[in-house]
Amino acid sequence: MSGSAPSFRGNKAALPSKPCKVCLRPMTWRKNWAKNWAEVKYCSDACRRGKAASHG
């Protein structure tokens, strides 16, 4: 595990989170979302596909 970022010490509570637009579950920040975190709206591909069926 020596390849992990030096600033992250396993404290997931310190990471930002926001609710998914479809299922409203909290999404925690992920490294692969770092460049576009502001545009992330869905927690998964399933929620992205189900956005038309949502009633919100």
C-alpha positions as a LaTeX table, in Angstrom:
\begin{tabular}{lrrr}
\hline
Residue & $x$ (\AA) & $y$ (\AA) & $z$ (\AA) \\
\hline
Met1 & 0.00 & 0.00 & 0.00 \\
Ser2 & 2.93 & 2.31 & $-0.46$ \\
Gly3 & 1.39 & 3.74 & $-3.67$ \\
Ser4 & $-1.46$ & 5.54 & $-1.91$ \\
Ala5 & $-1.55$ & 9.32 & $-1.63$ \\
Pro6 & 0.43 & 10.64 & 1.35 \\
Ser7 & $-2.31$ & 13.08 & 2.41 \\
Phe8 & $-5.01$ & 10.40 & 2.73 \\
Arg9 & $-4.62$ & 8.41 & 5.94 \\
Gly10 & $-7.77$ & 6.28 & 5.70 \\
Asn11 & $-10.10$ & 8.85 & 7.24 \\
Lys12 & $-13.09$ & 8.55 & 4.90 \\
Ala13 & $-15.15$ & 10.86 & 7.12 \\
Ala14 & $-12.96$ & 13.77 & 5.97 \\
Leu15 & $-13.83$ & 13.21 & 2.28 \\
Pro16 & $-16.60$ & 15.34 & 0.74 \\
Ser17 & $-19.92$ & 13.73 & $-0.09$ \\
Lys18 & $-23.23$ & 14.61 & $-1.75$ \\
Pro19 & $-26.50$ & 12.79 & $-2.49$ \\
Cys20 & $-27.17$ & 10.92 & $-5.73$ \\
Lys21 & $-29.87$ & 12.65 & $-7.83$ \\
Val22 & $-31.84$ & 9.40 & $-8.30$ \\
Cys23 & $-31.50$ & 7.18 & $-5.21$ \\
Leu24 & $-30.48$ & 9.97 & $-2.75$ \\
Arg25 & $-27.76$ & 7.79 & $-1.23$ \\
Pro26 & $-24.66$ & 9.71 & $-0.16$ \\
Met27 & $-21.80$ & 9.56 & $-2.67$ \\
Thr28 & $-18.34$ & 9.91 & $-1.18$ \\
Trp29 & $-15.60$ & 11.57 & $-3.21$ \\
Arg30 & $-13.52$ & 9.17 & $-5.31$ \\
Lys31 & $-10.09$ & 9.74 & $-6.78$ \\
Asn32 & $-11.34$ & 9.13 & $-10.33$ \\
Trp33 & $-13.95$ & 11.90 & $-9.80$ \\
Ala34 & $-11.29$ & 14.42 & $-8.72$ \\
Lys35 & $-11.30$ & 16.45 & $-11.95$ \\
Asn36 & $-15.09$ & 16.66 & $-12.33$ \\
Trp37 & $-16.53$ & 16.33 & $-8.81$ \\
Ala38 & $-18.79$ & 19.35 & $-9.39$ \\
Glu39 & $-20.44$ & 17.62 & $-12.38$ \\
Val40 & $-20.95$ & 14.21 & $-10.73$ \\
Lys41 & $-24.69$ & 13.66 & $-10.23$ \\
Tyr42 & $-25.20$ & 9.89 & $-10.11$ \\
Cys43 & $-23.62$ & 7.26 & $-7.89$ \\
Ser44 & $-23.63$ & 4.52 & $-10.53$ \\
Asp45 & $-24.37$ & 3.66 & $-14.14$ \\
Ala46 & $-27.64$ & 2.11 & $-12.98$ \\
Cys47 & $-28.78$ & 5.44 & $-11.50$ \\
Arg48 & $-27.63$ & 7.28 & $-14.62$ \\
Arg49 & $-29.77$ & 4.97 & $-16.77$ \\
Gly50 & $-32.70$ & 5.30 & $-14.38$ \\
Lys51 & $-32.71$ & 9.11 & $-14.32$ \\
Ala52 & $-35.69$ & 9.32 & $-16.71$ \\
Ala53 & $-37.71$ & 6.95 & $-14.54$ \\
Ser54 & $-37.08$ & 8.95 & $-11.36$ \\
His55 & $-39.80$ & 11.18 & $-10.04$ \\
Gly56 & $-37.63$ & 13.95 & $-8.64$ \\
\hline
\end{tabular}
